Amino acid sequence: AYAVYKNNEIISMKRKEYELLLLFAQNKNRLFTREEILDHVWDMDYEGGLRTVDVHIQRIRKKLDSSIIQTVFGAGYKLHG
């Protein structure tokens, strides 16, 4: 199990959610396309579509804060900070 802290409370996360959040945290304010996110977080032979990135970002937003990851329309996502 993976976890992060929010206001001294432990928030449980799934592995891919944690890895995705870590990617953003290590690259604050850097814009990532969905394709780049798949390359960094999922295996190269991943067969799923780009929508899986959107679903995982929605889960992170629900667990932590809806504004933590910013959507840049037509481009991708970045950690707001």
Salt bridges, closest charged atoms under 4 A:
GLU17 OE1 - LYS63 NZ 2.73
GLU19 OE2 - ARG15 NE 3.29
GLU19 OE1 - LYS16 NZ 3.41
GLU36 OE2 - ARG30 NH2 3.21
ASP54 OD1 - ARG34 NE 2.75
ASP54 OD2 - ARG51 NH1 2.84
